[in-house]
Amino acid sequence: MKYMVHRLQVNSDNMQEKLQQFLGTLSGEVISIIPNVRPALLILGGTAKIDFLLIVEKIP
């Protein structure tokens, strides 16, 4: 079995749209989607942001 890992740059405004478009272009089976979560400090307190997604695809 062969696997390929793709990196998809996203932000909170376009995450769903970009992921949907990208998944439509894949020919293999999606094994996992891993978000890169980083902490962020705002005036009201701490939160987290997602910079990019790693998508693991099983190649046919």
C-alpha positions as CSV (number, residue, x, y, z in Angstrom):
1,M,0.0,0.0,0.0
2,K,1.2,3.5,-0.8
3,Y,0.1,6.7,1.0
4,M,0.4,10.3,0.1
5,V,0.2,13.2,2.5
6,H,-1.2,16.5,1.2
7,R,-0.9,19.9,2.9
8,L,-3.9,22.3,2.5
9,Q,-3.5,25.9,3.6
10,V,-6.8,27.1,5.2
11,N,-8.2,29.8,7.5
12,S,-11.4,30.0,9.4
13,D,-13.2,31.9,6.5
14,N,-12.6,29.4,3.7
15,M,-11.9,26.1,5.5
16,Q,-15.0,24.2,4.5
17,E,-15.1,25.4,0.9
18,K,-11.4,24.6,0.3
19,L,-11.6,21.2,1.9
20,Q,-14.7,20.3,-0.1
21,Q,-13.0,21.3,-3.4
22,F,-9.8,19.5,-2.6
23,L,-11.5,16.2,-1.6
24,G,-13.3,16.2,-4.9
25,T,-10.0,16.1,-6.8
26,L,-8.6,13.1,-4.9
27,S,-8.6,9.7,-6.7
28,G,-7.7,7.6,-3.7
29,E,-9.3,6.9,-0.3
30,V,-9.0,9.5,2.5
31,I,-7.5,7.9,5.6
32,S,-7.2,10.9,7.9
33,I,-7.5,14.7,8.1
34,I,-5.2,16.2,10.7
35,P,-5.5,19.9,11.6
36,N,-2.4,21.9,12.7
37,V,-3.7,23.7,15.7
38,R,-1.7,26.5,17.3
39,P,-2.5,28.5,20.4
40,A,-3.4,32.2,20.0
41,L,-3.9,34.9,22.5
42,L,-6.6,37.5,22.2
43,I,-7.6,40.3,24.4
44,L,-10.4,38.2,25.9
45,G,-8.2,35.2,26.5
46,G,-6.7,32.2,24.8
47,T,-8.0,30.4,21.8
48,A,-6.7,28.2,19.0
49,K,-6.3,28.7,15.3
50,I,-5.9,26.2,12.4
51,D,-3.2,27.1,9.9
52,F,-3.3,24.1,7.6
53,L,-4.7,20.6,7.2
54,L,-2.7,17.4,6.5
55,I,-4.7,14.9,4.4
56,V,-3.6,11.3,4.3
57,E,-4.7,9.6,1.1
58,K,-4.3,5.9,0.3
59,I,-3.2,5.6,-3.4
60,P,-5.0,2.9,-5.4
